[in-house]
Amino acid sequence: MPSGKQKRVIPGTTIFDGDQARKGYALNKMCFSFNSAENRAEFLKDQQAYCDKYGLNQQQKQAVLSLQVLDMLAAGGNAYYLAKLGGIFGLDMQDIGAQQTGMSKEAFKARLVEAGKR
Amino acid sequence: MAKIVGGINVTHVPYIGRAIANNLQQDPYWKPFFDGFPPIHDWLAKVKPDVAVVIYNDHGLNFFLDKMPTFAVGAAPEYSNADEGWGIPTLPPYRGELDLSWHMIDSLVEEEFDITSCQEMLVDHAFTLPLELLWPNRKSCPVRTVPVCVNTVQFPLPKAARCFKFGQAIGRAIESWNSEARVVVIGTGGLSHQLDGQRAGFINKEFDLMFMDKLITDPLWVTRYSVPDLVELTGTQGVELLNWLTTRGALLGEVAKLHGNYHIPISNTASGLLAMEVV
């Protein structure tokens, strides 16, 4: 059960709190396993089976198989762990940022540079 | 007794590891970042610290979410780096300083900071990269180390005021250590950045510059903000500034700014560097 606590709303932002940590445990645990090259290879061999081995629910599995970061966050994923999954597919933080904001990678990078000029 | 020579706060973006491995220090993207370091190299060569206490956060190398201490102190003879999953080079191990580790553990618990002690501990990029940046081009790091890990990953995080007090307790522990060693305190992470959500790419230059300034003159300024306030102001990962604040606390009393640098962006991050000398 979620805590039902009143939460601070910050647009476009999910705070990784107890509710998220509970919801995302299996997903984050699978991503933690990607610290090992052997596990990364096993995942790539059969992604579905690897998700099942870690007990991901349908929402989490779908998010992982479609590689949709916002869906993984909604399913309780934590950014640092999801980065390990992204790494398997050669996605860097600008790829991940671009996907989440619906921008092209070039536009996302340009926006970062712009933030330094203001 | 041991002497604290100063503190250095520095960004720890993983991407820096690749830049070092590929010798990109003078590449136009990286130059404004790496050019911040030579004045600090000169200072370190002058003050010659023997030991570095490194205050950082782990990103899922040593600690998983199965056990998440709020504050943890390393007490190992050496600390290994390991594969973090996305392919930056693994660095050779770092020497520990067991006497200081156990003195800090005793002293912190006596002061009612009930830390987790770790006789085995892997150290991730947040620990290794700052040491590589501060002592570059060496086969091994010249200082012995004590890692101090702060939870900035799974909420609730320790409040800013608590981190500052924790830092002060670390400072008192170092200064009461029966040793002739010279100790530098290093805080890693930040400054503003957000990796996740529709707000990914968020950066707040105005706040960062204010924070760096206040850290010297009025470090309690930032304690007016709750952790959720800090997320709103600096991004979900910008809260790593808690490691900077802890480090400032450890310097006890007044400090002078030795050198600072601030550059946007390194990866998705506003990179900051701030060296402080105890006055």
Interface residues (C-beta under 8 A of the other chain):
Chain A: R8 I10 P11 G12 T13 T14 I15 F16 D17 G18 A21 Y25 N28 K29 C31 F32 F34 N35 S36 A37 R40 V69 L70 L73 N78 A79 Y80 Y81 L82 A83 K84 G86 G87 I88 D92 M93 Q94 I96 G97 Q100 T101 F108 K109 R111 L112 V113 A115 G116 R118
Chain B: Y15 H59 G60 L61 F64 L65 D66 A82 D83 E84 G85 W86 G87 V153 Q154 F155 P156 Q194 L195 D196 G197 Q198 R199 A200 G201 F202 I203 K205 P228 V231 E232 T236 Q237 H263 I264 P265 S267 N268 A270
